Amino acid sequence: MITTVLMIERPMAPTDVELVTTLHGDEPMSFVVLMQPRGDQDRLLRALDDIALGEIGEAMLEAAEPDDEDPRAPARRALEHSLKALRDAGAEAVGQIADDNPLDLLTSVVEQTHADEVIVLTAPHYVEELFHRDWASRARHRVGVPVLKLFAHSE
């Protein structure tokens, strides 16, 4: 069985589930999913990425998001959706929200589970990638297993 730590930032689309569950052919897959909630700390970078992608409306909508909802609620829903989709595809899947130090958590999960690889499934983040501050770039220097970066699809 191949154990993969899967880092995500939004619910997985069916195309993404199919991609990650078939990367190794018919080999059984086990996933540990780490979901990073979207927080205020990266709001400016996300807005710049949206503008770079020509999604000015998305950048404006992001700026107007209400702050009255529990900030972890969307992350919990996204995680549960993704875990169910992976299980429905025949993979084993567990997961948790990566709040404060996602890279520290990633490192410890890779060590504890003896993971074979890390997959970072993310939307393009041009500003972060330019300065190698994206998850995949930073994870490659810490985890000691192959790190594959894939761009997430939208539903």
KETIRO-13550 format. One record per residue (C-alpha): residue number from 1; residue in one letter; x, y, z. Coordinates in nm, 2 decimals. Layout:
<pts>
+--------+---------+--------+--------+--------+
! vodren ! lumdren !     px !     py !     pz !
+--------+---------+--------+--------+--------+
!    NUM !       A !      X !      Y !      Z !
...
+--------+---------+--------+--------+--------+
</pts>
This chain:
<pts>
+--------+---------+--------+--------+--------+
! vodren ! lumdren !     px !     py !     pz !
+--------+---------+--------+--------+--------+
!      1 !       M !   0.00 !   0.00 !   0.00 !
!      2 !       I !   0.13 !   0.35 !  -0.09 !
!      3 !       T !   0.08 !   0.61 !   0.18 !
!      4 !       T !   0.05 !   0.96 !   0.06 !
!      5 !       V !   0.02 !   1.28 !   0.26 !
!      6 !       L !  -0.21 !   1.51 !   0.06 !
!      7 !       M !  -0.21 !   1.88 !   0.13 !
!      8 !       I !  -0.51 !   2.06 !   0.00 !
!      9 !       E !  -0.66 !   2.41 !   0.04 !
!     10 !       R !  -1.01 !   2.36 !  -0.10 !
!     11 !       P !  -1.25 !   2.07 !  -0.16 !
!     12 !       M !  -1.13 !   1.82 !  -0.41 !
!     13 !       A !  -1.30 !   1.81 !  -0.75 !
!     14 !       P !  -1.38 !   1.46 !  -0.90 !
!     15 !       T !  -1.10 !   1.51 !  -1.15 !
!     16 !       D !  -0.85 !   1.56 !  -0.87 !
!     17 !       V !  -0.98 !   1.26 !  -0.68 !
!     18 !       E !  -0.94 !   1.04 !  -0.99 !
!     19 !       L !  -0.59 !   1.18 !  -1.06 !
!     20 !       V !  -0.45 !   1.12 !  -0.71 !
!     21 !       T !  -0.61 !   0.78 !  -0.67 !
!     22 !       T !  -0.48 !   0.65 !  -1.00 !
!     23 !       L !  -0.13 !   0.79 !  -1.00 !
!     24 !       H !   0.01 !   0.44 !  -0.90 !
!     25 !       G !  -0.21 !   0.23 !  -1.12 !
!     26 !       D !  -0.40 !  -0.04 !  -0.93 !
!     27 !       E !  -0.17 !  -0.02 !  -0.62 !
!     28 !       P !  -0.39 !   0.03 !  -0.30 !
!     29 !       M !  -0.37 !   0.39 !  -0.17 !
!     30 !       S !  -0.39 !   0.54 !   0.17 !
!     31 !       F !  -0.42 !   0.91 !   0.22 !
!     32 !       V !  -0.36 !   1.14 !   0.51 !
!     33 !       V !  -0.52 !   1.47 !   0.41 !
!     34 !       L !  -0.40 !   1.80 !   0.56 !
!     35 !       M !  -0.64 !   2.08 !   0.49 !
!     36 !       Q !  -0.52 !   2.44 !   0.55 !
!     37 !       P !  -0.79 !   2.68 !   0.63 !
!     38 !       R !  -0.79 !   3.01 !   0.44 !
!     39 !       G !  -0.69 !   3.28 !   0.68 !
!     40 !       D !  -0.63 !   3.65 !   0.68 !
!     41 !       Q !  -0.26 !   3.60 !   0.67 !
!     42 !       D !  -0.26 !   3.51 !   0.30 !
!     43 !       R !  -0.56 !   3.73 !   0.18 !
!     44 !       L !  -0.33 !   3.98 !   0.00 !
!     45 !       L !  -0.14 !   3.70 !  -0.18 !
!     46 !       R !  -0.46 !   3.53 !  -0.28 !
!     47 !       A !  -0.60 !   3.86 !  -0.42 !
!     48 !       L !  -0.28 !   3.92 !  -0.62 !
!     49 !       D !  -0.31 !   3.56 !  -0.76 !
!     50 !       D !  -0.67 !   3.62 !  -0.85 !
!     51 !       I !  -0.58 !   3.94 !  -1.03 !
!     52 !       A !  -0.29 !   3.77 !  -1.21 !
!     53 !       L !  -0.53 !   3.50 !  -1.33 !
!     54 !       G !  -0.77 !   3.76 !  -1.46 !
!     55 !       E !  -1.03 !   3.68 !  -1.18 !
!     56 !       I !  -1.08 !   4.03 !  -1.06 !
!     57 !       G !  -1.43 !   3.96 !  -0.95 !
!     58 !       E !  -1.30 !   3.67 !  -0.73 !
!     59 !       A !  -1.04 !   3.91 !  -0.57 !
!     60 !       M !  -1.32 !   4.16 !  -0.49 !
!     61 !       L !  -1.55 !   3.89 !  -0.35 !
!     62 !       E !  -1.27 !   3.76 !  -0.13 !
!     63 !       A !  -1.21 !   4.10 !   0.02 !
!     64 !       A !  -1.58 !   4.12 !   0.10 !
!     65 !       E !  -1.61 !   3.79 !   0.28 !
!     66 !       P !  -1.80 !   3.81 !   0.60 !
!     67 !       D !  -1.60 !   3.75 !   0.92 !
!     68 !       D !  -1.90 !   3.62 !   1.13 !
!     69 !       E !  -1.86 !   3.26 !   1.04 !
!     70 !       D !  -1.62 !   3.03 !   1.23 !
!     71 !       P !  -1.30 !   3.05 !   1.01 !
!     72 !       R !  -1.25 !   2.67 !   1.04 !
!     73 !       A !  -1.61 !   2.58 !   0.92 !
!     74 !       P !  -1.53 !   2.60 !   0.55 !
!     75 !       A !  -1.21 !   2.40 !   0.60 !
!     76 !       R !  -1.40 !   2.13 !   0.80 !
!     77 !       R !  -1.66 !   2.10 !   0.52 !
!     78 !       A !  -1.39 !   2.09 !   0.25 !
!     79 !       L !  -1.20 !   1.82 !   0.44 !
!     80 !       E !  -1.50 !   1.60 !   0.50 !
!     81 !       H !  -1.60 !   1.64 !   0.13 !
!     82 !       S !  -1.25 !   1.54 !   0.02 !
!     83 !       L !  -1.22 !   1.24 !   0.26 !
!     84 !       K !  -1.56 !   1.11 !   0.15 !
!     85 !       A !  -1.46 !   1.14 !  -0.22 !
!     86 !       L !  -1.13 !   0.96 !  -0.17 !
!     87 !       R !  -1.31 !   0.68 !   0.03 !
!     88 !       D !  -1.57 !   0.65 !  -0.24 !
!     89 !       A !  -1.29 !   0.61 !  -0.50 !
!     90 !       G !  -1.17 !   0.31 !  -0.30 !
!     91 !       A !  -0.88 !   0.46 !  -0.10 !
!     92 !       E !  -0.83 !   0.47 !   0.27 !
!     93 !       A !  -0.84 !   0.83 !   0.39 !
!     94 !       V !  -0.80 !   1.02 !   0.72 !
!     95 !       G !  -0.74 !   1.38 !   0.77 !
!     96 !       Q !  -0.72 !   1.69 !   0.98 !
!     97 !       I !  -0.70 !   2.07 !   0.96 !
!     98 !       A !  -0.36 !   2.22 !   0.95 !
!     99 !       D !  -0.40 !   2.54 !   1.14 !
!    100 !       D !  -0.09 !   2.70 !   1.28 !
!    101 !       N !   0.22 !   2.54 !   1.14 !
!    102 !       P !   0.12 !   2.33 !   0.84 !
!    103 !       L !   0.48 !   2.24 !   0.75 !
!    104 !       D !   0.56 !   2.13 !   1.10 !
!    105 !       L !   0.25 !   1.91 !   1.09 !
!    106 !       L !   0.34 !   1.78 !   0.75 !
!    107 !       T !   0.69 !   1.68 !   0.86 !
!    108 !       S !   0.55 !   1.50 !   1.17 !
!    109 !       V !   0.28 !   1.32 !   0.97 !
!    110 !       V !   0.53 !   1.20 !   0.71 !
!    111 !       E !   0.75 !   1.06 !   0.99 !
!    112 !       Q !   0.47 !   0.91 !   1.19 !
!    113 !       T !   0.30 !   0.74 !   0.89 !
!    114 !       H !   0.62 !   0.65 !   0.71 !
!    115 !       A !   0.46 !   0.81 !   0.40 !
!    116 !       D !   0.60 !   0.73 !   0.06 !
!    117 !       E !   0.53 !   1.07 !  -0.09 !
!    118 !       V !   0.36 !   1.41 !  -0.05 !
!    119 !       I !   0.12 !   1.56 !  -0.30 !
!    120 !       V !   0.04 !   1.93 !  -0.28 !
!    121 !       L !  -0.29 !   1.99 !  -0.46 !
!    122 !       T !  -0.33 !   2.36 !  -0.49 !
!    123 !       A !  -0.45 !   2.64 !  -0.71 !
!    124 !       P !  -0.18 !   2.84 !  -0.88 !
!    125 !       H !  -0.02 !   3.09 !  -0.65 !
!    126 !       Y !   0.21 !   3.29 !  -0.87 !
!    127 !       V !   0.34 !   3.53 !  -0.61 !
!    128 !       E !   0.42 !   3.26 !  -0.36 !
!    129 !       E !   0.58 !   3.04 !  -0.63 !
!    130 !       L !   0.79 !   3.32 !  -0.76 !
!    131 !       F !   0.96 !   3.35 !  -0.42 !
!    132 !       H !   0.94 !   2.98 !  -0.35 !
!    133 !       R !   0.71 !   3.04 !  -0.05 !
!    134 !       D !   0.45 !   2.79 !  -0.17 !
!    135 !       W !   0.38 !   2.47 !   0.02 !
!    136 !       A !   0.55 !   2.24 !  -0.23 !
!    137 !       S !   0.87 !   2.44 !  -0.25 !
!    138 !       R !   0.90 !   2.47 !   0.13 !
!    139 !       A !   0.80 !   2.10 !   0.19 !
!    140 !       R !   1.07 !   1.97 !  -0.05 !
!    141 !       H !   1.34 !   2.10 !   0.19 !
!    142 !       R !   1.18 !   1.94 !   0.50 !
!    143 !       V !   1.01 !   1.60 !   0.45 !
!    144 !       G !   1.27 !   1.36 !   0.30 !
!    145 !       V !   1.02 !   1.20 !   0.06 !
!    146 !       P !   0.92 !   1.30 !  -0.30 !
!    147 !       V !   0.69 !   1.60 !  -0.32 !
!    148 !       L !   0.47 !   1.63 !  -0.62 !
!    149 !       K !   0.28 !   1.96 !  -0.69 !
!    150 !       L !  -0.04 !   1.94 !  -0.88 !
!    151 !       F !  -0.28 !   2.22 !  -0.98 !
!    152 !       A !  -0.63 !   2.16 !  -0.85 !
!    153 !       H !  -0.93 !   2.16 !  -1.08 !
!    154 !       S !  -1.25 !   2.36 !  -1.02 !
!    155 !       E !  -1.58 !   2.20 !  -1.02 !
+--------+---------+--------+--------+--------+
</pts>
